């Protein structure tokens, strides 16, 4: 998924997010891994917008 294309040019800007074991796991650009508990991801009623699109 994050490997270079067949012609050798790099892939940029990829993101993979999934839920596993009550955590949202996000991999950005094949370099950065973020783990966050699901209960930390839900929006508070006071929030206008969610901080991230993994869980709403």
mmCIF file of the N, C-alpha and C atoms, coordinates in Angstrom:
data_MODEL
# 
_entry.id   MODEL 
# 
loop_
_atom_site.group_PDB 
_atom_site.id 
_atom_site.type_symbol 
_atom_site.label_atom_id 
_atom_site.label_alt_id 
_atom_site.label_comp_id 
_atom_site.label_asym_id 
_atom_site.label_entity_id 
_atom_site.label_seq_id 
_atom_site.pdbx_PDB_ins_code 
_atom_site.Cartn_x 
_atom_site.Cartn_y 
_atom_site.Cartn_z 
_atom_site.occupancy 
_atom_site.B_iso_or_equiv 
_atom_site.pdbx_formal_charge 
_atom_site.auth_seq_id 
_atom_site.auth_comp_id 
_atom_site.auth_asym_id 
_atom_site.auth_atom_id 
_atom_site.pdbx_PDB_model_num 
ATOM 1   N N  . UNK A 1 1  ? 0.818   -1.191 0.000   1.00 0.00 ? 1  UNK A N  1 
ATOM 2   C CA . UNK A 1 1  ? 0.000   0.000  0.000   1.00 0.00 ? 1  UNK A CA 1 
ATOM 3   C C  . UNK A 1 1  ? 0.866   1.262  0.000   1.00 0.00 ? 1  UNK A C  1 
ATOM 4   N N  . UNK A 1 2  ? 1.948   1.260  0.757   1.00 0.00 ? 2  UNK A N  1 
ATOM 5   C CA . UNK A 1 2  ? 2.794   2.437  0.819   1.00 0.00 ? 2  UNK A CA 1 
ATOM 6   C C  . UNK A 1 2  ? 4.097   2.272  0.035   1.00 0.00 ? 2  UNK A C  1 
ATOM 7   N N  . UNK A 1 3  ? 4.263   1.123  -0.592  1.00 0.00 ? 3  UNK A N  1 
ATOM 8   C CA . UNK A 1 3  ? 5.452   0.898  -1.413  1.00 0.00 ? 3  UNK A CA 1 
ATOM 9   C C  . UNK A 1 3  ? 5.451   1.831  -2.620  1.00 0.00 ? 3  UNK A C  1 
ATOM 10  N N  . UNK A 1 4  ? 6.617   2.060  -3.212  1.00 0.00 ? 4  UNK A N  1 
ATOM 11  C CA . UNK A 1 4  ? 6.655   2.876  -4.435  1.00 0.00 ? 4  UNK A CA 1 
ATOM 12  C C  . UNK A 1 4  ? 5.815   2.246  -5.546  1.00 0.00 ? 4  UNK A C  1 
ATOM 13  N N  . UNK A 1 5  ? 5.425   3.077  -6.495  1.00 0.00 ? 5  UNK A N  1 
ATOM 14  C CA . UNK A 1 5  ? 4.677   2.586  -7.656  1.00 0.00 ? 5  UNK A CA 1 
ATOM 15  C C  . UNK A 1 5  ? 5.571   1.671  -8.484  1.00 0.00 ? 5  UNK A C  1 
ATOM 16  N N  . UNK A 1 6  ? 4.970   0.988  -9.465  1.00 0.00 ? 6  UNK A N  1 
ATOM 17  C CA . UNK A 1 6  ? 5.721   0.059  -10.302 1.00 0.00 ? 6  UNK A CA 1 
ATOM 18  C C  . UNK A 1 6  ? 6.874   0.732  -11.041 1.00 0.00 ? 6  UNK A C  1 
ATOM 19  N N  . UNK A 1 7  ? 6.708   2.016  -11.373 1.00 0.00 ? 7  UNK A N  1 
ATOM 20  C CA . UNK A 1 7  ? 7.784   2.711  -12.087 1.00 0.00 ? 7  UNK A CA 1 
ATOM 21  C C  . UNK A 1 7  ? 8.846   3.282  -11.150 1.00 0.00 ? 7  UNK A C  1 
ATOM 22  N N  . UNK A 1 8  ? 8.704   3.037  -9.838  1.00 0.00 ? 8  UNK A N  1 
ATOM 23  C CA . UNK A 1 8  ? 9.700   3.478  -8.861  1.00 0.00 ? 8  UNK A CA 1 
ATOM 24  C C  . UNK A 1 8  ? 9.413   4.814  -8.199  1.00 0.00 ? 8  UNK A C  1 
ATOM 25  N N  . UNK A 1 9  ? 8.415   5.547  -8.671  1.00 0.00 ? 9  UNK A N  1 
ATOM 26  C CA . UNK A 1 9  ? 8.094   6.829  -8.042  1.00 0.00 ? 9  UNK A CA 1 
ATOM 27  C C  . UNK A 1 9  ? 7.402   6.577  -6.704  1.00 0.00 ? 9  UNK A C  1 
ATOM 28  N N  . UNK A 1 10 ? 7.700   7.418  -5.713  1.00 0.00 ? 10 UNK A N  1 
ATOM 29  C CA . UNK A 1 10 ? 7.121   7.195  -4.377  1.00 0.00 ? 10 UNK A CA 1 
ATOM 30  C C  . UNK A 1 10 ? 5.636   7.532  -4.335  1.00 0.00 ? 10 UNK A C  1 
ATOM 31  N N  . UNK A 1 11 ? 4.939   6.841  -3.470  1.00 0.00 ? 11 UNK A N  1 
ATOM 32  C CA . UNK A 1 11 ? 3.544   7.185  -3.180  1.00 0.00 ? 11 UNK A CA 1 
ATOM 33  C C  . UNK A 1 11 ? 3.569   8.167  -2.019  1.00 0.00 ? 11 UNK A C  1 
ATOM 34  N N  . UNK A 1 12 ? 2.763   9.194  -2.074  1.00 0.00 ? 12 UNK A N  1 
ATOM 35  C CA . UNK A 1 12 ? 2.723   10.184 -0.996  1.00 0.00 ? 12 UNK A CA 1 
ATOM 36  C C  . UNK A 1 12 ? 1.282   10.417 -0.555  1.00 0.00 ? 12 UNK A C  1 
ATOM 37  N N  . UNK A 1 13 ? 1.137   10.818 0.690   1.00 0.00 ? 13 UNK A N  1 
ATOM 38  C CA . UNK A 1 13 ? -0.160  11.235 1.211   1.00 0.00 ? 13 UNK A CA 1 
ATOM 39  C C  . UNK A 1 13 ? -1.123  10.121 1.556   1.00 0.00 ? 13 UNK A C  1 
ATOM 40  N N  . UNK A 1 14 ? -0.673  8.885  1.649   1.00 0.00 ? 14 UNK A N  1 
ATOM 41  C CA . UNK A 1 14 ? -1.579  7.797  1.984   1.00 0.00 ? 14 UNK A CA 1 
ATOM 42  C C  . UNK A 1 14 ? -1.920  7.769  3.467   1.00 0.00 ? 14 UNK A C  1 
ATOM 43  N N  . UNK A 1 15 ? -3.130  7.280  3.764   1.00 0.00 ? 15 UNK A N  1 
ATOM 44  C CA . UNK A 1 15 ? -3.555  7.147  5.160   1.00 0.00 ? 15 UNK A CA 1 
ATOM 45  C C  . UNK A 1 15 ? -4.409  5.901  5.294   1.00 0.00 ? 15 UNK A C  1 
ATOM 46  N N  . UNK A 1 16 ? -4.137  5.151  6.338   1.00 0.00 ? 16 UNK A N  1 
ATOM 47  C CA . UNK A 1 16 ? -4.915  3.961  6.654   1.00 0.00 ? 16 UNK A CA 1 
ATOM 48  C C  . UNK A 1 16 ? -5.352  4.077  8.103   1.00 0.00 ? 16 UNK A C  1 
ATOM 49  N N  . UNK A 1 17 ? -6.664  3.991  8.347   1.00 0.00 ? 17 UNK A N  1 
ATOM 50  C CA . UNK A 1 17 ? -7.211  4.036  9.704   1.00 0.00 ? 17 UNK A CA 1 
ATOM 51  C C  . UNK A 1 17 ? -8.119  2.840  9.904   1.00 0.00 ? 17 UNK A C  1 
ATOM 52  N N  . UNK A 1 18 ? -8.010  2.228  11.082  1.00 0.00 ? 18 UNK A N  1 
ATOM 53  C CA . UNK A 1 18 ? -8.885  1.116  11.411  1.00 0.00 ? 18 UNK A CA 1 
ATOM 54  C C  . UNK A 1 18 ? -9.003  1.010  12.920  1.00 0.00 ? 18 UNK A C  1 
ATOM 55  N N  . UNK A 1 19 ? -10.032 0.302  13.357  1.00 0.00 ? 19 UNK A N  1 
ATOM 56  C CA . UNK A 1 19 ? -10.289 0.111  14.779  1.00 0.00 ? 19 UNK A CA 1 
ATOM 57  C C  . UNK A 1 19 ? -9.893  -1.311 15.143  1.00 0.00 ? 19 UNK A C  1 
ATOM 58  N N  . UNK A 1 20 ? -9.142  -1.434 16.241  1.00 0.00 ? 20 UNK A N  1 
ATOM 59  C CA . UNK A 1 20 ? -8.723  -2.736 16.738  1.00 0.00 ? 20 UNK A CA 1 
ATOM 60  C C  . UNK A 1 20 ? -8.615  -2.665 18.253  1.00 0.00 ? 20 UNK A C  1 
ATOM 61  N N  . UNK A 1 21 ? -9.251  -3.580 18.933  1.00 0.00 ? 21 UNK A N  1 
ATOM 62  C CA . UNK A 1 21 ? -9.126  -3.710 20.383  1.00 0.00 ? 21 UNK A CA 1 
ATOM 63  C C  . UNK A 1 21 ? -9.399  -2.388 21.110  1.00 0.00 ? 21 UNK A C  1 
ATOM 64  N N  . UNK A 1 22 ? -10.507 -1.730 20.741  1.00 0.00 ? 22 UNK A N  1 
ATOM 65  C CA . UNK A 1 22 ? -10.943 -0.489 21.385  1.00 0.00 ? 22 UNK A CA 1 
ATOM 66  C C  . UNK A 1 22 ? -9.979  0.677  21.167  1.00 0.00 ? 22 UNK A C  1 
ATOM 67  N N  . UNK A 1 23 ? -9.187  0.607  20.094  1.00 0.00 ? 23 UNK A N  1 
ATOM 68  C CA . UNK A 1 23 ? -8.265  1.686  19.726  1.00 0.00 ? 23 UNK A CA 1 
ATOM 69  C C  . UNK A 1 23 ? -8.436  2.028  18.258  1.00 0.00 ? 23 UNK A C  1 
ATOM 70  N N  . UNK A 1 24 ? -8.243  3.281  17.930  1.00 0.00 ? 24 UNK A N  1 
ATOM 71  C CA . UNK A 1 24 ? -8.195  3.695  16.543  1.00 0.00 ? 24 UNK A CA 1 
ATOM 72  C C  . UNK A 1 24 ? -6.715  3.772  16.166  1.00 0.00 ? 24 UNK A C  1 
ATOM 73  N N  . UNK A 1 25 ? -6.337  3.052  15.139  1.00 0.00 ? 25 UNK A N  1 
ATOM 74  C CA . UNK A 1 25 ? -4.950  2.999  14.686  1.00 0.00 ? 25 UNK A CA 1 
ATOM 75  C C  . UNK A 1 25 ? -4.892  3.687  13.335  1.00 0.00 ? 25 UNK A C  1 
ATOM 76  N N  . UNK A 1 26 ? -3.987  4.639  13.192  1.00 0.00 ? 26 UNK A N  1 
ATOM 77  C CA . UNK A 1 26 ? -3.838  5.373  11.945  1.00 0.00 ? 26 UNK A CA 1 
ATOM 78  C C  . UNK A 1 26 ? -2.380  5.330  11.522  1.00 0.00 ? 26 UNK A C  1 
ATOM 79  N N  . UNK A 1 27 ? -2.168  5.028  10.246  1.00 0.00 ? 27 UNK A N  1 
ATOM 80  C CA . UNK A 1 27 ? -0.828  5.056  9.656   1.00 0.00 ? 27 UNK A CA 1 
ATOM 81  C C  . UNK A 1 27 ? -0.872  6.106  8.561   1.00 0.00 ? 27 UNK A C  1 
ATOM 82  N N  . UNK A 1 28 ? -0.028  7.133  8.696   1.00 0.00 ? 28 UNK A N  1 
ATOM 83  C CA . UNK A 1 28 ? 0.038   8.212  7.718   1.00 0.00 ? 28 UNK A CA 1 
ATOM 84  C C  . UNK A 1 28 ? 1.303   8.075  6.881   1.00 0.00 ? 28 UNK A C  1 
ATOM 85  N N  . UNK A 1 29 ? 1.106   8.046  5.569   1.00 0.00 ? 29 UNK A N  1 
ATOM 86  C CA . UNK A 1 29 ? 2.214   8.076  4.615   1.00 0.00 ? 29 UNK A CA 1 
ATOM 87  C C  . UNK A 1 29 ? 3.215   6.942  4.814   1.00 0.00 ? 29 UNK A C  1 
ATOM 88  N N  . UNK A 1 30 ? 2.788   5.872  5.480   1.00 0.00 ? 30 UNK A N  1 
ATOM 89  C CA . UNK A 1 30 ? 3.673   4.742  5.709   1.00 0.00 ? 30 UNK A CA 1 
ATOM 90  C C  . UNK A 1 30 ? 4.774   5.015  6.706   1.00 0.00 ? 30 UNK A C  1 
ATOM 91  N N  . UNK A 1 31 ? 4.735   6.162  7.387   1.00 0.00 ? 31 UNK A N  1 
ATOM 92  C CA . UNK A 1 31 ? 5.801   6.556  8.303   1.00 0.00 ? 31 UNK A CA 1 
ATOM 93  C C  . UNK A 1 31 ? 5.344   6.775  9.735   1.00 0.00 ? 31 UNK A C  1 
ATOM 94  N N  . UNK A 1 32 ? 4.140   7.295  9.922   1.00 0.00 ? 32 UNK A N  1 
ATOM 95  C CA . UNK A 1 32 ? 3.698   7.712  11.252  1.00 0.00 ? 32 UNK A CA 1 
ATOM 96  C C  . UNK A 1 32 ? 2.555   6.833  11.725  1.00 0.00 ? 32 UNK A C  1 
ATOM 97  N N  . UNK A 1 33 ? 2.688   6.306  12.919  1.00 0.00 ? 33 UNK A N  1 
ATOM 98  C CA . UNK A 1 33 ? 1.681   5.441  13.518  1.00 0.00 ? 33 UNK A CA 1 
ATOM 99  C C  . UNK A 1 33 ? 1.081   6.159  14.717  1.00 0.00 ? 33 UNK A C  1 
ATOM 100 N N  . UNK A 1 34 ? -0.243  6.238  14.757  1.00 0.00 ? 34 UNK A N  1 
ATOM 101 C CA . UNK A 1 34 ? -0.942  6.876  15.866  1.00 0.00 ? 34 UNK A CA 1 
ATOM 102 C C  . UNK A 1 34 ? -1.936  5.879  16.453  1.00 0.00 ? 34 UNK A C  1 
ATOM 103 N N  . UNK A 1 35 ? -1.917  5.737  17.770  1.00 0.00 ? 35 UNK A N  1 
ATOM 104 C CA . UNK A 1 35 ? -2.869  4.900  18.495  1.00 0.00 ? 35 UNK A CA 1 
ATOM 105 C C  . UNK A 1 35 ? -3.649  5.796  19.450  1.00 0.00 ? 35 UNK A C  1 
ATOM 106 N N  . UNK A 1 36 ? -4.959  5.644  19.447  1.00 0.00 ? 36 UNK A N  1 
ATOM 107 C CA . UNK A 1 36 ? -5.775  6.438  20.359  1.00 0.00 ? 36 UNK A CA 1 
ATOM 108 C C  . UNK A 1 36 ? -6.958  5.603  20.815  1.00 0.00 ? 36 UNK A C  1 
ATOM 109 N N  . UNK A 1 37 ? -7.239  5.637  22.121  1.00 0.00 ? 37 UNK A N  1 
ATOM 110 C CA . UNK A 1 37 ? -8.388  4.925  22.659  1.00 0.00 ? 37 UNK A CA 1 
ATOM 111 C C  . UNK A 1 37 ? -9.672  5.491  22.068  1.00 0.00 ? 37 UNK A C  1 
ATOM 112 N N  . UNK A 1 38 ? -10.622 4.624  21.774  1.00 0.00 ? 38 UNK A N  1 
ATOM 113 C CA . UNK A 1 38 ? -11.865 5.076  21.161  1.00 0.00 ? 38 UNK A CA 1 
ATOM 114 C C  . UNK A 1 38 ? -12.610 6.088  22.023  1.00 0.00 ? 38 UNK A C  1 
ATOM 115 N N  . UNK A 1 39 ? -12.654 5.870  23.330  1.00 0.00 ? 39 UNK A N  1 
ATOM 116 C CA . UNK A 1 39 ? -13.403 6.809  24.171  1.00 0.00 ? 39 UNK A CA 1 
ATOM 117 C C  . UNK A 1 39 ? -12.793 8.202  24.155  1.00 0.00 ? 39 UNK A C  1 
ATOM 118 N N  . UNK A 1 40 ? -11.504 8.328  23.822  1.00 0.00 ? 40 UNK A N  1 
ATOM 119 C CA . UNK A 1 40 ? -10.877 9.641  23.688  1.00 0.00 ? 40 UNK A CA 1 
ATOM 120 C C  . UNK A 1 40 ? -11.242 10.303 22.367  1.00 0.00 ? 40 UNK A C  1 
ATOM 121 N N  . UNK A 1 41 ? -11.739 9.534  21.399  1.00 0.00 ? 41 UNK A N  1 
ATOM 122 C CA . UNK A 1 41 ? -11.996 10.031 20.058  1.00 0.00 ? 41 UNK A CA 1 
ATOM 123 C C  . UNK A 1 41 ? -13.411 10.562 19.874  1.00 0.00 ? 41 UNK A C  1 
ATOM 124 N N  . UNK A 1 42 ? -14.352 10.167 20.727  1.00 0.00 ? 42 UNK A N  1 
ATOM 125 C CA . UNK A 1 42 ? -15.721 10.600 20.544  1.00 0.00 ? 42 UNK A CA 1 
ATOM 126 C C  . UNK A 1 42 ? -15.862 12.079 20.860  1.00 0.00 ? 42 UNK A C  1 
ATOM 127 N N  . UNK A 1 43 ? -16.694 12.739 20.095  1.00 0.00 ? 43 UNK A N  1 
ATOM 128 C CA . UNK A 1 43 ? -16.900 14.177 20.287  1.00 0.00 ? 43 UNK A CA 1 
ATOM 129 C C  . UNK A 1 43 ? -17.753 14.433 21.514  1.00 0.00 ? 43 UNK A C  1 
ATOM 130 N N  . UNK A 1 44 ? -17.393 15.436 22.213  1.00 0.00 ? 44 UNK A N  1 
ATOM 131 C CA . UNK A 1 44 ? -18.185 15.928 23.322  1.00 0.00 ? 44 UNK A CA 1 
ATOM 132 C C  . UNK A 1 44 ? -19.367 16.703 22.733  1.00 0.00 ? 44 UNK A C  1 
ATOM 133 N N  . UNK A 1 45 ? -20.478 16.775 23.423  1.00 0.00 ? 45 UNK A N  1 
ATOM 134 C CA . UNK A 1 45 ? -21.629 17.529 22.925  1.00 0.00 ? 45 UNK A CA 1 
ATOM 135 C C  . UNK A 1 45 ? -21.284 18.994 22.691  1.00 0.00 ? 45 UNK A C  1 
ATOM 136 N N  . UNK A 1 46 ? -20.289 19.518 23.382  1.00 0.00 ? 46 UNK A N  1 
ATOM 137 C CA . UNK A 1 46 ? -19.886 20.910 23.206  1.00 0.00 ? 46 UNK A CA 1 
ATOM 138 C C  . UNK A 1 46 ? -19.083 21.120 21.928  1.00 0.00 ? 46 UNK A C  1 
ATOM 139 N N  . UNK A 1 47 ? -18.504 20.063 21.387  1.00 0.00 ? 47 UNK A N  1 
ATOM 140 C CA . UNK A 1 47 ? -17.674 20.175 20.195  1.00 0.00 ? 47 UNK A CA 1 
ATOM 141 C C  . UNK A 1 47 ? -18.534 20.409 18.956  1.00 0.00 ? 47 UNK A C  1 
ATOM 142 N N  . UNK A 1 48 ? -18.085 21.282 18.102  1.00 0.00 ? 48 UNK A N  1 
ATOM 143 C CA . UNK A 1 48 ? -18.769 21.545 16.846  1.00 0.00 ? 48 UNK A CA 1 
ATOM 144 C C  . UNK A 1 48 ? -18.440 20.484 15.811  1.00 0.00 ? 48 UNK A C  1 
ATOM 145 N N  . UNK A 1 49 ? -17.174 20.106 15.724  1.00 0.00 ? 49 UNK A N  1 
ATOM 146 C CA . UNK A 1 49 ? -16.703 19.143 14.723  1.00 0.00 ? 49 UNK A CA 1 
ATOM 147 C C  . UNK A 1 49 ? -15.817 18.118 15.405  1.00 0.00 ? 49 UNK A C  1 
ATOM 148 N N  . UNK A 1 50 ? -15.783 16.894 14.885  1.00 0.00 ? 50 UNK A N  1 
ATOM 149 C CA . UNK A 1 50 ? -14.849 15.905 15.426  1.00 0.00 ? 50 UNK A CA 1 
ATOM 150 C C  . UNK A 1 50 ? -13.422 16.294 15.094  1.00 0.00 ? 50 UNK A C  1 
ATOM 151 N N  . UNK A 1 51 ? -12.481 15.890 15.942  1.00 0.00 ? 51 UNK A N  1 
ATOM 152 C CA . UNK A 1 51 ? -11.092 16.240 15.706  1.00 0.00 ? 51 UNK A CA 1 
ATOM 153 C C  . UNK A 1 51 ? -10.478 15.374 14.628  1.00 0.00 ? 51 UNK A C  1 
ATOM 154 N N  . UNK A 1 52 ? -11.047 14.219 14.351  1.00 0.00 ? 52 UNK A N  1 
ATOM 155 C CA . UNK A 1 52 ? -10.539 13.337 13.320  1.00 0.00 ? 52 UNK A CA 1 
ATOM 156 C C  . UNK A 1 52 ? -11.691 12.509 12.781  1.00 0.00 ? 52 UNK A C  1 
ATOM 157 N N  . UNK A 1 53 ? -11.529 11.936 11.618  1.00 0.00 ? 53 UNK A N  1 
ATOM 158 C CA . UNK A 1 53 ? -12.642 11.263 10.963  1.00 0.00 ? 53 UNK A CA 1 
ATOM 159 C C  . UNK A 1 53 ? -12.740 9.770  11.287  1.00 0.00 ? 53 UNK A C  1 
ATOM 160 N N  . UNK A 1 54 ? -11.894 9.246  12.132  1.00 0.00 ? 54 UNK A N  1 
ATOM 161 C CA . UNK A 1 54 ? -11.904 7.805  12.394  1.00 0.00 ? 54 UNK A CA 1 
ATOM 162 C C  . UNK A 1 54 ? -13.177 7.388  13.127  1.00 0.00 ? 54 UNK A C  1 
ATOM 163 N N  . UNK A 1 55 ? -13.557 8.098  14.154  1.00 0.00 ? 55 UNK A N  1 
ATOM 164 C CA . UNK A 1 55 ? -14.752 7.764  14.931  1.00 0.00 ? 55 UNK A CA 1 
ATOM 165 C C  . UNK A 1 55 ? -15.546 9.034  15.143  1.00 0.00 ? 55 UNK A C  1 
ATOM 166 N N  . UNK A 1 56 ? -16.824 8.945  14.957  1.00 0.00 ? 56 UNK A N  1 
ATOM 167 C CA . UNK A 1 56 ? -17.683 10.102 15.200  1.00 0.00 ? 56 UNK A CA 1 
ATOM 168 C C  . UNK A 1 56 ? -18.742 9.729  16.193  1.00 0.00 ? 56 UNK A C  1 
# 
